[in-house]
Amino acid sequence: MSMAANLAITVVALLHLYFLALEMFLWDKPLGMKTFRLTPEKARETKVLAANQGLYNGFLAAGLLWGLWLGPAGFEIKLFFLGCVLVAGLFGAATVNRRILFVQGLPAALGIALLGLA
């Protein structure tokens, strides 16, 4: 079960690195605008805010990768960062778009469940 937990955590970390790239570098590019359903004007107006948000997603990924790197000693770190991701997913689903619950919250919840079973 530990391997399944680590795989789920790796997926969550990779998702957050992808979110970092979308928000920091691709926000006003075709892929970013399509992903977030932005007009060119809105993308231009919100680019700096999105880059800041992307940086935070990078911190979440770094924390999860740090926990993985520590192995069994990183249990609490993995749990903490998965919890942060889950809260962010719940908040995003409640305030922005319900899809965030499935893209961000559900993978984190799965990671927490598998980590608990490991």
Rosetta constraint file for C-alpha pairs under 8 A:
AtomPair CA 1 CA 5 HARMONIC 6.25 0.50
AtomPair CA 1 CA 114 HARMONIC 6.74 0.50
AtomPair CA 1 CA 115 HARMONIC 7.86 0.50
AtomPair CA 1 CA 117 HARMONIC 6.62 0.50
AtomPair CA 1 CA 118 HARMONIC 4.83 0.50
AtomPair CA 2 CA 6 HARMONIC 6.14 0.50
AtomPair CA 2 CA 114 HARMONIC 7.45 0.50
AtomPair CA 2 CA 115 HARMONIC 6.84 0.50
AtomPair CA 2 CA 117 HARMONIC 7.87 0.50
AtomPair CA 2 CA 118 HARMONIC 4.64 0.50
AtomPair CA 3 CA 7 HARMONIC 6.07 0.50
AtomPair CA 4 CA 8 HARMONIC 6.19 0.50
AtomPair CA 4 CA 114 HARMONIC 6.72 0.50
AtomPair CA 5 CA 9 HARMONIC 6.15 0.50
AtomPair CA 5 CA 111 HARMONIC 5.67 0.50
AtomPair CA 5 CA 112 HARMONIC 7.81 0.50
AtomPair CA 5 CA 114 HARMONIC 4.75 0.50
AtomPair CA 5 CA 115 HARMONIC 5.07 0.50
AtomPair CA 5 CA 118 HARMONIC 6.94 0.50
AtomPair CA 6 CA 10 HARMONIC 6.03 0.50
AtomPair CA 6 CA 68 HARMONIC 6.87 0.50
AtomPair CA 6 CA 111 HARMONIC 7.87 0.50
AtomPair CA 6 CA 115 HARMONIC 7.79 0.50
AtomPair CA 7 CA 11 HARMONIC 6.25 0.50
AtomPair CA 8 CA 12 HARMONIC 6.29 0.50
AtomPair CA 8 CA 107 HARMONIC 7.07 0.50
AtomPair CA 8 CA 108 HARMONIC 7.93 0.50
AtomPair CA 8 CA 110 HARMONIC 7.13 0.50
AtomPair CA 8 CA 111 HARMONIC 5.18 0.50
AtomPair CA 8 CA 114 HARMONIC 7.88 0.50
AtomPair CA 9 CA 13 HARMONIC 6.13 0.50
AtomPair CA 9 CA 64 HARMONIC 6.71 0.50
AtomPair CA 9 CA 68 HARMONIC 7.84 0.50
AtomPair CA 9 CA 78 HARMONIC 7.70 0.50
AtomPair CA 9 CA 82 HARMONIC 7.75 0.50
AtomPair CA 9 CA 108 HARMONIC 7.57 0.50
AtomPair CA 9 CA 111 HARMONIC 5.68 0.50
AtomPair CA 10 CA 14 HARMONIC 6.10 0.50
AtomPair CA 10 CA 64 HARMONIC 7.54 0.50
AtomPair CA 10 CA 65 HARMONIC 7.23 0.50
AtomPair CA 10 CA 68 HARMONIC 7.94 0.50
AtomPair CA 11 CA 15 HARMONIC 6.08 0.50
AtomPair CA 11 CA 107 HARMONIC 7.89 0.50
AtomPair CA 12 CA 16 HARMONIC 6.31 0.50
AtomPair CA 12 CA 61 HARMONIC 7.47 0.50
AtomPair CA 12 CA 104 HARMONIC 7.70 0.50
AtomPair CA 12 CA 107 HARMONIC 6.29 0.50
AtomPair CA 12 CA 108 HARMONIC 6.52 0.50
AtomPair CA 12 CA 111 HARMONIC 7.96 0.50
AtomPair CA 13 CA 17 HARMONIC 6.34 0.50
AtomPair CA 13 CA 60 HARMONIC 7.21 0.50
AtomPair CA 13 CA 61 HARMONIC 4.32 0.50
AtomPair CA 13 CA 62 HARMONIC 7.43 0.50
AtomPair CA 13 CA 64 HARMONIC 5.97 0.50
AtomPair CA 13 CA 65 HARMONIC 6.68 0.50
AtomPair CA 14 CA 18 HARMONIC 6.22 0.50
AtomPair CA 14 CA 61 HARMONIC 6.96 0.50
AtomPair CA 15 CA 19 HARMONIC 6.20 0.50
AtomPair CA 16 CA 20 HARMONIC 6.06 0.50
AtomPair CA 16 CA 57 HARMONIC 5.31 0.50
AtomPair CA 16 CA 58 HARMONIC 6.27 0.50
AtomPair CA 16 CA 60 HARMONIC 6.94 0.50
AtomPair CA 16 CA 61 HARMONIC 5.50 0.50
AtomPair CA 17 CA 21 HARMONIC 6.34 0.50
AtomPair CA 17 CA 57 HARMONIC 6.85 0.50
AtomPair CA 17 CA 58 HARMONIC 5.79 0.50
AtomPair CA 17 CA 61 HARMONIC 6.17 0.50
AtomPair CA 18 CA 22 HARMONIC 6.20 0.50
AtomPair CA 19 CA 23 HARMONIC 6.00 0.50
AtomPair CA 19 CA 54 HARMONIC 6.29 0.50
AtomPair CA 19 CA 57 HARMONIC 6.54 0.50
AtomPair CA 20 CA 24 HARMONIC 5.72 0.50
AtomPair CA 20 CA 25 HARMONIC 7.82 0.50
AtomPair CA 20 CA 51 HARMONIC 7.82 0.50
AtomPair CA 20 CA 53 HARMONIC 7.74 0.50
AtomPair CA 20 CA 54 HARMONIC 4.08 0.50
AtomPair CA 20 CA 55 HARMONIC 6.17 0.50
AtomPair CA 20 CA 56 HARMONIC 7.87 0.50
AtomPair CA 20 CA 57 HARMONIC 5.59 0.50
AtomPair CA 20 CA 58 HARMONIC 5.65 0.50
AtomPair CA 21 CA 25 HARMONIC 5.33 0.50
AtomPair CA 21 CA 26 HARMONIC 6.35 0.50
AtomPair CA 21 CA 54 HARMONIC 7.05 0.50
AtomPair CA 22 CA 26 HARMONIC 4.63 0.50
AtomPair CA 22 CA 27 HARMONIC 5.63 0.50
AtomPair CA 22 CA 31 HARMONIC 7.80 0.50
AtomPair CA 22 CA 32 HARMONIC 5.60 0.50
AtomPair CA 22 CA 54 HARMONIC 7.47 0.50
AtomPair CA 23 CA 27 HARMONIC 4.99 0.50
AtomPair CA 23 CA 32 HARMONIC 7.22 0.50
AtomPair CA 23 CA 47 HARMONIC 7.90 0.50
AtomPair CA 23 CA 50 HARMONIC 5.10 0.50
AtomPair CA 23 CA 51 HARMONIC 5.32 0.50
AtomPair CA 23 CA 53 HARMONIC 6.85 0.50
AtomPair CA 23 CA 54 HARMONIC 4.83 0.50
AtomPair CA 24 CA 47 HARMONIC 7.89 0.50
AtomPair CA 24 CA 50 HARMONIC 6.38 0.50
AtomPair CA 24 CA 51 HARMONIC 4.06 0.50
AtomPair CA 24 CA 52 HARMONIC 7.41 0.50
AtomPair CA 24 CA 53 HARMONIC 7.88 0.50
AtomPair CA 24 CA 54 HARMONIC 5.32 0.50
AtomPair CA 24 CA 55 HARMONIC 7.19 0.50
AtomPair CA 25 CA 51 HARMONIC 7.49 0.50
AtomPair CA 26 CA 30 HARMONIC 7.58 0.50
AtomPair CA 26 CA 31 HARMONIC 6.59 0.50
AtomPair CA 26 CA 32 HARMONIC 4.92 0.50
AtomPair CA 26 CA 33 HARMONIC 7.91 0.50
AtomPair CA 27 CA 31 HARMONIC 7.66 0.50
AtomPair CA 27 CA 32 HARMONIC 4.36 0.50
AtomPair CA 27 CA 33 HARMONIC 6.06 0.50
AtomPair CA 27 CA 43 HARMONIC 6.42 0.50
AtomPair CA 27 CA 47 HARMONIC 6.40 0.50
AtomPair CA 27 CA 50 HARMONIC 7.06 0.50
AtomPair CA 28 CA 32 HARMONIC 6.00 0.50
AtomPair CA 28 CA 33 HARMONIC 5.86 0.50
AtomPair CA 28 CA 40 HARMONIC 6.67 0.50
AtomPair CA 28 CA 43 HARMONIC 5.11 0.50
AtomPair CA 28 CA 44 HARMONIC 6.41 0.50
AtomPair CA 28 CA 47 HARMONIC 6.94 0.50
AtomPair CA 29 CA 33 HARMONIC 6.05 0.50
AtomPair CA 30 CA 34 HARMONIC 5.96 0.50
AtomPair CA 31 CA 35 HARMONIC 5.99 0.50
AtomPair CA 32 CA 36 HARMONIC 6.12 0.50
AtomPair CA 32 CA 38 HARMONIC 7.95 0.50
AtomPair CA 33 CA 37 HARMONIC 5.42 0.50
AtomPair CA 33 CA 38 HARMONIC 4.64 0.50
AtomPair CA 33 CA 39 HARMONIC 6.67 0.50
AtomPair CA 33 CA 40 HARMONIC 7.31 0.50
AtomPair CA 33 CA 43 HARMONIC 6.83 0.50
AtomPair CA 34 CA 38 HARMONIC 6.56 0.50
AtomPair CA 38 CA 42 HARMONIC 5.90 0.50
AtomPair CA 38 CA 43 HARMONIC 5.82 0.50
AtomPair CA 39 CA 43 HARMONIC 6.11 0.50
AtomPair CA 40 CA 44 HARMONIC 6.14 0.50
AtomPair CA 41 CA 45 HARMONIC 6.22 0.50
AtomPair CA 42 CA 46 HARMONIC 6.13 0.50
AtomPair CA 43 CA 47 HARMONIC 5.69 0.50
AtomPair CA 46 CA 50 HARMONIC 6.15 0.50
AtomPair CA 47 CA 51 HARMONIC 6.21 0.50
AtomPair CA 48 CA 52 HARMONIC 6.38 0.50
AtomPair CA 49 CA 53 HARMONIC 6.32 0.50
AtomPair CA 50 CA 54 HARMONIC 6.06 0.50
AtomPair CA 51 CA 55 HARMONIC 6.25 0.50
AtomPair CA 52 CA 56 HARMONIC 6.62 0.50
AtomPair CA 53 CA 57 HARMONIC 6.48 0.50
AtomPair CA 54 CA 58 HARMONIC 6.31 0.50
AtomPair CA 55 CA 59 HARMONIC 6.45 0.50
AtomPair CA 56 CA 60 HARMONIC 6.43 0.50
AtomPair CA 57 CA 61 HARMONIC 6.33 0.50
AtomPair CA 58 CA 62 HARMONIC 6.08 0.50
AtomPair CA 59 CA 63 HARMONIC 6.14 0.50
AtomPair CA 60 CA 64 HARMONIC 6.32 0.50
AtomPair CA 60 CA 81 HARMONIC 6.22 0.50
AtomPair CA 60 CA 84 HARMONIC 7.68 0.50
AtomPair CA 60 CA 85 HARMONIC 7.12 0.50
AtomPair CA 61 CA 65 HARMONIC 6.13 0.50
AtomPair CA 62 CA 66 HARMONIC 5.98 0.50
AtomPair CA 63 CA 67 HARMONIC 6.22 0.50
AtomPair CA 63 CA 77 HARMONIC 7.11 0.50
AtomPair CA 63 CA 78 HARMONIC 7.31 0.50
AtomPair CA 63 CA 81 HARMONIC 6.13 0.50
AtomPair CA 64 CA 68 HARMONIC 6.30 0.50
AtomPair CA 64 CA 77 HARMONIC 7.24 0.50
AtomPair CA 64 CA 78 HARMONIC 5.49 0.50
AtomPair CA 64 CA 81 HARMONIC 6.00 0.50
AtomPair CA 64 CA 82 HARMONIC 7.34 0.50
AtomPair CA 65 CA 69 HARMONIC 6.05 0.50
AtomPair CA 66 CA 70 HARMONIC 6.33 0.50
AtomPair CA 66 CA 74 HARMONIC 7.55 0.50
AtomPair CA 66 CA 77 HARMONIC 7.77 0.50
AtomPair CA 67 CA 71 HARMONIC 6.63 0.50
AtomPair CA 67 CA 73 HARMONIC 7.85 0.50
AtomPair CA 67 CA 74 HARMONIC 4.37 0.50
AtomPair CA 67 CA 75 HARMONIC 6.69 0.50
AtomPair CA 67 CA 76 HARMONIC 7.88 0.50
AtomPair CA 67 CA 77 HARMONIC 5.23 0.50
AtomPair CA 67 CA 78 HARMONIC 4.94 0.50
AtomPair CA 68 CA 74 HARMONIC 6.46 0.50
AtomPair CA 68 CA 78 HARMONIC 7.13 0.50
AtomPair CA 69 CA 74 HARMONIC 7.51 0.50
AtomPair CA 70 CA 74 HARMONIC 4.80 0.50
AtomPair CA 71 CA 75 HARMONIC 7.44 0.50
AtomPair CA 74 CA 78 HARMONIC 6.08 0.50
AtomPair CA 75 CA 79 HARMONIC 6.16 0.50
AtomPair CA 75 CA 115 HARMONIC 7.88 0.50
AtomPair CA 76 CA 80 HARMONIC 5.98 0.50
AtomPair CA 77 CA 81 HARMONIC 6.21 0.50
AtomPair CA 78 CA 82 HARMONIC 6.00 0.50
AtomPair CA 79 CA 83 HARMONIC 6.01 0.50
AtomPair CA 79 CA 112 HARMONIC 6.43 0.50
AtomPair CA 79 CA 115 HARMONIC 7.52 0.50
AtomPair CA 80 CA 84 HARMONIC 6.29 0.50
AtomPair CA 81 CA 85 HARMONIC 6.22 0.50
AtomPair CA 82 CA 86 HARMONIC 6.11 0.50
AtomPair CA 82 CA 108 HARMONIC 5.37 0.50
AtomPair CA 82 CA 109 HARMONIC 7.52 0.50
AtomPair CA 82 CA 111 HARMONIC 6.99 0.50
AtomPair CA 82 CA 112 HARMONIC 6.45 0.50
AtomPair CA 83 CA 87 HARMONIC 6.17 0.50
AtomPair CA 83 CA 108 HARMONIC 7.22 0.50
AtomPair CA 83 CA 109 HARMONIC 7.98 0.50
AtomPair CA 83 CA 112 HARMONIC 7.53 0.50
AtomPair CA 84 CA 88 HARMONIC 6.14 0.50
AtomPair CA 85 CA 89 HARMONIC 6.05 0.50
AtomPair CA 85 CA 104 HARMONIC 6.89 0.50
AtomPair CA 85 CA 105 HARMONIC 6.65 0.50
AtomPair CA 85 CA 108 HARMONIC 6.13 0.50
AtomPair CA 86 CA 90 HARMONIC 6.16 0.50
AtomPair CA 86 CA 104 HARMONIC 6.98 0.50
AtomPair CA 86 CA 105 HARMONIC 4.65 0.50
AtomPair CA 86 CA 106 HARMONIC 7.51 0.50
AtomPair CA 86 CA 108 HARMONIC 5.38 0.50
AtomPair CA 86 CA 109 HARMONIC 6.33 0.50
AtomPair CA 87 CA 91 HARMONIC 6.05 0.50
AtomPair CA 87 CA 105 HARMONIC 7.39 0.50
AtomPair CA 88 CA 92 HARMONIC 5.93 0.50
AtomPair CA 88 CA 104 HARMONIC 7.82 0.50
AtomPair CA 88 CA 105 HARMONIC 7.37 0.50
AtomPair CA 89 CA 93 HARMONIC 6.03 0.50
AtomPair CA 89 CA 100 HARMONIC 5.70 0.50
AtomPair CA 89 CA 101 HARMONIC 5.16 0.50
AtomPair CA 89 CA 103 HARMONIC 7.90 0.50
AtomPair CA 89 CA 104 HARMONIC 5.08 0.50
AtomPair CA 89 CA 105 HARMONIC 4.26 0.50
AtomPair CA 89 CA 106 HARMONIC 7.99 0.50
AtomPair CA 90 CA 94 HARMONIC 6.18 0.50
AtomPair CA 90 CA 100 HARMONIC 7.60 0.50
AtomPair CA 90 CA 101 HARMONIC 5.84 0.50
AtomPair CA 90 CA 105 HARMONIC 6.14 0.50
AtomPair CA 91 CA 95 HARMONIC 6.04 0.50
AtomPair CA 92 CA 96 HARMONIC 5.19 0.50
AtomPair CA 92 CA 97 HARMONIC 6.39 0.50
AtomPair CA 92 CA 98 HARMONIC 7.46 0.50
AtomPair CA 92 CA 100 HARMONIC 5.93 0.50
AtomPair CA 92 CA 101 HARMONIC 7.22 0.50
AtomPair CA 93 CA 97 HARMONIC 4.86 0.50
AtomPair CA 93 CA 98 HARMONIC 4.17 0.50
AtomPair CA 93 CA 99 HARMONIC 6.50 0.50
AtomPair CA 93 CA 100 HARMONIC 5.06 0.50
AtomPair CA 93 CA 101 HARMONIC 5.15 0.50
AtomPair CA 94 CA 98 HARMONIC 6.65 0.50
AtomPair CA 96 CA 100 HARMONIC 7.93 0.50
AtomPair CA 98 CA 102 HARMONIC 7.59 0.50
AtomPair CA 99 CA 103 HARMONIC 6.29 0.50
AtomPair CA 100 CA 104 HARMONIC 5.48 0.50
AtomPair CA 100 CA 105 HARMONIC 6.73 0.50
AtomPair CA 101 CA 105 HARMONIC 4.52 0.50
AtomPair CA 101 CA 106 HARMONIC 6.07 0.50
AtomPair CA 102 CA 106 HARMONIC 5.01 0.50
AtomPair CA 102 CA 107 HARMONIC 7.35 0.50
AtomPair CA 103 CA 107 HARMONIC 6.95 0.50
AtomPair CA 104 CA 108 HARMONIC 6.52 0.50
AtomPair CA 105 CA 109 HARMONIC 6.13 0.50
AtomPair CA 106 CA 110 HARMONIC 6.12 0.50
AtomPair CA 107 CA 111 HARMONIC 6.15 0.50
AtomPair CA 108 CA 112 HARMONIC 6.19 0.50
AtomPair CA 109 CA 113 HARMONIC 6.17 0.50
AtomPair CA 110 CA 114 HARMONIC 6.11 0.50
AtomPair CA 111 CA 115 HARMONIC 5.93 0.50
AtomPair CA 112 CA 116 HARMONIC 6.10 0.50
AtomPair CA 113 CA 117 HARMONIC 6.36 0.50
AtomPair CA 114 CA 118 HARMONIC 6.11 0.50
